[in-house]
Amino acid sequence: TLNGGINVEYPRMRHLFLSFSRINLVRVVDQDFVNDGFQHLRYNYTLGPRLTWEACAQAQYNEKIKLRFRGLIGTGPRWSLLPEASKQRAFLGALYMYEYNEDNVATETNPDALDYLRDHRLSAYLALRFAIGANLVLASTSYFQPVIDNFADQRLSSQTTGQLTITEKLKFTTTFSILYDTRVPEGVPNPTYRWINGIRWN
């Protein structure tokens, strides 16, 4: 089992550069039960107290949903829905996104078959972060990504994370992620999900 990630943030006045990397691998003998990862780059430019312009690029793969490669670029505005002084956080974003996919559609007669897809999508998202009492913090980000000229072809995804403080140094974490895609390769379910629990020591 290999599970890792790196987050890098570099703020400079109105500019913010971010990089997120993830890899997950679970292998038994010569079979991969989990094999996915992504690299996400994002640039934010603050236009005002509640308005930010974003640009992003991402590369990812996911063997279990037959996604050999997905590359995307996008740009658009993000609004803060709460005052800057608020301890809670709520953001709404709406980006244009160009996406390139390579899906594995291998068959017995054609084991190397790939399906190539190119889409122009809307990427609308809502990000929330709030504290419940002194010991529990919840964070959630949900995306709605339809193809611009065919809203029936859409992807919805959400990730919710909870962090419960047990002691000053010890925290329990739980993360639930779900993805629903209306267009998937044959044999792949429309909804897929992951639930990870863990202990964090600071």
QUILIN-V185310 format. One record per residue. N is the residue number from 1. RES is the residue in three letters. OMEGA is omega as a letter, one per 40 degrees, with the letter a starting at -180 (* if undefined). D_FIRST is the distance of its C-alpha to the first C-alpha in whole Angstrom. Layout:
n/res/omega/d_first
N/RES/OMEGA/D_FIRST
N/RES/OMEGA/D_FIRST
This chain:
n/res/omega/d_first
1/THR/i/0
2/LEU/a/4
3/ASN/a/7
4/GLY/i/10
5/GLY/i/14
6/ILE/i/17
7/ASN/i/20
8/VAL/i/24
9/GLU/i/27
10/TYR/i/31
11/PRO/i/34
12/ARG/a/37
13/MET/a/40
14/ARG/a/40
15/HIS/i/37
16/LEU/i/33
17/PHE/a/30
18/LEU/i/27
19/SER/i/24
20/PHE/i/20
21/SER/i/17
22/ARG/i/14
23/ILE/i/11
24/ASN/i/8
25/LEU/i/6
26/VAL/a/4
27/ARG/i/7
28/VAL/a/9
29/VAL/a/12
30/ASP/a/13
31/GLN/i/12
32/ASP/i/10
33/PHE/i/10
34/VAL/i/9
35/ASN/i/10
36/ASP/i/12
37/GLY/i/14
38/PHE/i/17
39/GLN/a/19
40/HIS/i/22
41/LEU/a/26
42/ARG/i/28
43/TYR/i/32
44/ASN/i/34
45/TYR/a/38
46/THR/i/40
47/LEU/a/43
48/GLY/a/44
49/PRO/a/43
50/ARG/a/42
51/LEU/i/41
52/THR/i/38
53/TRP/a/38
54/GLU/i/34
55/ALA/a/33
56/CYS/i/30
57/ALA/a/28
58/GLN/i/24
59/ALA/a/22
60/GLN/i/19
61/TYR/i/17
62/ASN/a/16
63/GLU/a/15
64/LYS/i/16
65/ILE/i/19
66/LYS/i/20
67/LEU/i/20
68/ARG/i/20
69/PHE/i/22
70/ARG/i/23
71/GLY/a/26
72/LEU/i/28
73/ILE/a/30
74/GLY/i/32
75/THR/i/35
76/GLY/a/37
77/PRO/i/38
78/ARG/a/37
79/TRP/i/39
80/SER/a/38
81/LEU/a/40
82/LEU/i/40
83/PRO/a/42
84/GLU/a/41
85/ALA/a/42
86/SER/i/40
87/LYS/i/37
88/GLN/a/35
89/ARG/i/34
90/ALA/a/35
91/PHE/i/34
92/LEU/a/35
93/GLY/i/35
94/ALA/a/36
95/LEU/i/35
96/TYR/a/36
97/MET/i/33
98/TYR/a/33
99/GLU/i/30
100/TYR/a/29
101/ASN/i/27
102/GLU/i/26
103/ASP/i/25
104/ASN/i/24
105/VAL/a/26
106/ALA/i/26
107/THR/i/28
108/GLU/a/29
109/THR/a/32
110/ASN/a/31
111/PRO/a/27
112/ASP/a/27
113/ALA/i/29
114/LEU/i/28
115/ASP/a/29
116/TYR/a/30
117/LEU/i/31
118/ARG/a/33
119/ASP/i/34
120/HIS/a/36
121/ARG/i/34
122/LEU/i/35
123/SER/i/32
124/ALA/a/33
125/TYR/i/31
126/LEU/a/32
127/ALA/a/30
128/LEU/i/31
129/ARG/a/30
130/PHE/a/32
131/ALA/i/32
132/ILE/a/33
133/GLY/a/35
134/ALA/a/34
135/ASN/a/31
136/LEU/i/29
137/VAL/i/28
138/LEU/i/27
139/ALA/a/26
140/SER/i/26
141/THR/a/26
142/SER/a/28
143/TYR/i/29
144/PHE/a/31
145/GLN/i/31
146/PRO/i/34
147/VAL/a/35
148/ILE/a/39
149/ASP/i/41
150/ASN/a/39
151/PHE/i/38
152/ALA/i/37
153/ASP/a/34
154/GLN/i/32
155/ARG/i/29
156/LEU/i/28
157/SER/a/25
158/SER/i/24
159/GLN/a/22
160/THR/a/23
161/THR/i/22
162/GLY/i/23
163/GLN/a/23
164/LEU/i/25
165/THR/i/27
166/ILE/i/27
167/THR/a/28
168/GLU/a/29
169/LYS/a/26
170/LEU/i/24
171/LYS/i/22
172/PHE/a/21
173/THR/i/19
174/THR/a/19
175/THR/i/18
176/PHE/i/19
177/SER/i/19
178/ILE/i/21
179/LEU/i/23
180/TYR/a/26
181/ASP/a/27
182/THR/a/30
183/ARG/a/30
184/VAL/i/27
185/PRO/i/26
186/GLU/a/27
187/GLY/i/25
188/VAL/i/23
189/PRO/i/24
190/ASN/i/26
191/PRO/i/24
192/THR/a/20
193/TYR/i/18
194/ARG/i/15
195/TRP/a/16
196/ILE/i/14
197/ASN/a/15
198/GLY/i/15
199/ILE/i/17
200/ARG/i/18
201/TRP/i/20
202/ASN/*/23
